[in-house]
Amino acid sequence: MTLFNRPKSLTELVTENLRDRIVSGEFDLGEQLSEARIAKDIEVSRTPVREAINRLEMEGLLTVEPQRGSFVFSLKSDELAKLCDARVCLETAALTHAIRERPEDLATALSACVDRMGAARKLGDDVEYLALDTVFHQSFFDYSDNRFLNDAYQTIALKMAALRNRLGKHPDHMAKSFREHIELVEAVKERDTQKALEILTAHIDRKEGSYWSDATEDS
């Protein structure tokens, strides 16, 4: 079968541009986006911008309200709690599968990721560190040998990355997070599933403090 490399459409390019800007934290949570301003900024017509907004609404990164406009997603505290609960369920399941199915590959990948995270911290490169944080957690799914778990995770992965890039830069939070990543790697190397799950659950199921209040619109 002949495979064709189809060039990306303008709508796809605009969608990628907006998605990256939302996830990276360029826009605030709940911020209203202007189709006209975005179109002018990236020098396209409003049609691909409107189509991109529709796609990003389906991905959960934007909320479109009739007669009001398009807004970057925001979360009430109960919604964030449910998002964290879903993340705990998916990541603990994926980690359990990965340790069982491909423990050596998982340990190697996580260890390499933590080394790069450490290097980013030394350079004060928070953007790189937080991007690697996303890679670290995605590794559970990459080595779980369960594409259905990964498919389910992708429904919340972009929101989690967006929250991480906005709220994960606090020095105390980052230091604690990095220590927990190191501890998790050691537990995986030891193939101690129970210990790894305890560390992971404590790491991602934290529902208090400034990180929590800053993430919610009703704080």
Secondary structure, 3 states (H helix, E strand, C coil): CCCCCCCCCHHHHHHHHHHHHHHHCCCCCCCEECHHHHHHHHCCCHHHHHHHHHHHHHCCCEEEECCCEEEECCECHHHHHHHHHHHHHHHHHHHHHHHHHCHHHHHHHHHHHHHHHHHHHHHCCHHHHHHHHHHHHHHHHHCCCCHHHHHHHHHHHHHHHHHHHHHCCCHHHHHHHHHHHHHHHHHHHCCCHHHHHHHHHHHHCCCCHHHHHHHECCC
